[in-house]
Amino acid sequence: MKKKKILALVLAAAMTLGLMAGCGNTDGGSSQTDGGSSQDTSTEPSTDGGEAAPGAEGSETAAADGERMTISVLGIDWGYGPLPNSEMEQYWEDMFDVNLEIEWVNYNDYPQKLNTLIASNSQPDVTQIISTNNTYYYPIFTQAIEAGNFVDMTPYIFEGENALAKTNAVMKNWSDAFWAEATYNGGIYILPRSKSEPAKESGIMVRKDLMEKYGFEEEPKTMEELKTWLIDLSQAATEGEGQKVYGIEFFGEDFMHDKVKGFAIAFTGQTNWGLDENGEFQYMQFNPKYIDFLNWMKDLYDAGAIDPEFALGNDTTSKFKAGNSVAFLNAWYNFNQSADLTSNKIFDKSTPDTYKTWELMPVQGPEAYVVSPNSTDVDACIAISSSCSEEKILKIMEVFNGTEEAYPGYNDVMKDGVEGIHYTLLEDGTKDTSDETMGQKRTEGYVGAWNQIFLKTDADQITDKFMRSGAKRSDDEHIQRAQEVKAFIVDYLDETGLKHENTNLQSETYNNQWTMLTDDVNTMCTQYVMGQIGETEWKAFVDGIVNSDEYKAIQAEFKASAGM
């Protein structure tokens, strides 16, 4: 396949391709009843909001008669209710010299809509792929890939002087390991929109005010120390505060929830699916060492550091942000309290302004640290219908992979919209969005959410959360701790290679029978932690699943999918 220039960076060069105006998909695509956009746009690009790169006018992909190419798109509306042909949409069309027929489908309806289109090979030119069971490569999508209905983007990413991985200012920083997460059967059929922060759910957020008040400022470094620390501080705070303060926020019967999964990793040394010493795929809860995690949880329960009625699912009793627990295992970048404790409060509004957050460094367990790798670092992605012509594919690659370097002001538009339409630029450089009319236009234009289909810069939560300008900025101590935690996580993942071993692997048995096979697992975990069953009953239960034909079939199918 002859490669052509696909990036906005090269728009200034001599371009002579001359695109066809249409794509071969004529049997439906996304609904056009409310997704079309007018070819006439009255909004001129703002000089502050990001001008098109030199040469964007009269793009190489414009038809000979000057008519803009139309690209149909299906994207997720996360409840904002964006309108078709908004001023935001028109601005992007002018920037890229293209017509965008976008249908935003509410997230509740999106999976059914998407899968119906994919199953009938009626998908639009560009489709946002939604993660299903922690993978973007789920059965209906992979079946369509195998039928040849989606483009393998590998050549556009890696081949030729102008390949994305070589020239795109964002993508050239992505590692081979990250691209591997976007690969299925040797091809790349999803195009990531950015790279997420690593191992997001690895943060042990704690009440610093309680640490200081009750003399618990020496931070625990091991899981055993953490258990003792949580129990003792919980008891001290309960007595001193005149209310029950639990050790950790935990409720419900989901023992694979991010509220505790990182603790389980510390005892098992694996994520949801790992490889055992024999190279066999192993589910975390069936790892023989998982019971050590359950015993750790049971010790907390027996000491009153976990809500005794956690199984009832009461999400307020031990709620950390209401001040009801010492610690909360969540995203490592979410302890970003402002220096004044109020401009960015973290805690519920009803709590005193004296409550302070802190984050422990990752704690070491018998088998690993409390570091919980993402199922994938791909935060959002798109796929391209193979019914598109080569010329249209190239135009899609240009439009959907823009960068600040290619289009100065691109990042501002992506985040805040267009000056004068979606915000007012004040003399001090801040952007005022308080105007009611502008607020309505921001909602109608889906400002800030185009980054799920357009390329954006990789996540930088330390800058975005801790280092905000003005009153919401965290203090230097919090910023430094966030930097330390991230550096530790990055280095640890690089050194250990800890990951979800079944990423993008397929198992028909898993897809069809896993829910039924594991229906009682969390109930048994609950009973064990509450002392209703013992080690003998737990091990017998696990052995029954591990030795079942279904579990063995899943292991074999994962191995076959991995080429092992």
Sequence and secondary structure as in RCSB ss.txt:
>XXXX:A:sequence
MKKKKILALVLAAAMTLGLMAGCGNTDGGSSQTDGGSSQDTSTEPSTDGGEAAPGAEGSETAAADGERMTISVLG
IDWGYGPLPNSEMEQYWEDMFDVNLEIEWVNYNDYPQKLNTLIASNSQPDVTQIISTNNTYYYPIFTQAIEAGNF
VDMTPYIFEGENALAKTNAVMKNWSDAFWAEATYNGGIYILPRSKSEPAKESGIMVRKDLMEKYGFEEEPKTMEE
LKTWLIDLSQAATEGEGQKVYGIEFFGEDFMHDKVKGFAIAFTGQTNWGLDENGEFQYMQFNPKYIDFLNWMKDL
YDAGAIDPEFALGNDTTSKFKAGNSVAFLNAWYNFNQSADLTSNKIFDKSTPDTYKTWELMPVQGPEAYVVSPNS
TDVDACIAISSSCSEEKILKIMEVFNGTEEAYPGYNDVMKDGVEGIHYTLLEDGTKDTSDETMGQKRTEGYVGAW
NQIFLKTDADQITDKFMRSGAKRSDDEHIQRAQEVKAFIVDYLDETGLKHENTNLQSETYNNQWTMLTDDVNTMC
TQYVMGQIGETEWKAFVDGIVNSDEYKAIQAEFKASAGM
>XXXX:A:secstr
      SGGGTTS       S  S  S  S  TTT   S       TTT    TT TT TTS TTS  EEEEEEE
EE SS   TT HHHHHHHHHHTEEEEEEEEETTTHHHHHHHHHHTT   SEEEE  BTTBS  HHHHHHHHTT B
   HHHHHSSTT HHHH TTGGG  HHHHHHTEETTEE  EES B  TTTT EEEEEHHHHHHTT  S   BHHH
HHHHHHHHHHHHHHHHTS  EEE   SS TTSTTTHHHHHHHHSS SEEE TTS EEEGGGSTTHHHHHHHHHHH
HHTT S TTGGGT SSTT GGGT EEEEEE TT     TTSSTT  S TTS TT  EEEE   B SSSBS    S
 SB  EEEEBTTS HHHHHHHHHHTT  TTTSTTHHHHHHH  BTTTBEE TTS EE   HHHHHHHHHHTTT G
GGTS      HIIIIIT SGGG   HHHHHHHHHHHHHHHHHHHHH    TTTT   HHHHHHHHHHTTTHHHHH
HHHHTTSS HHHHHHHHHHHHTSHHHHHHHHHHHHHHT 
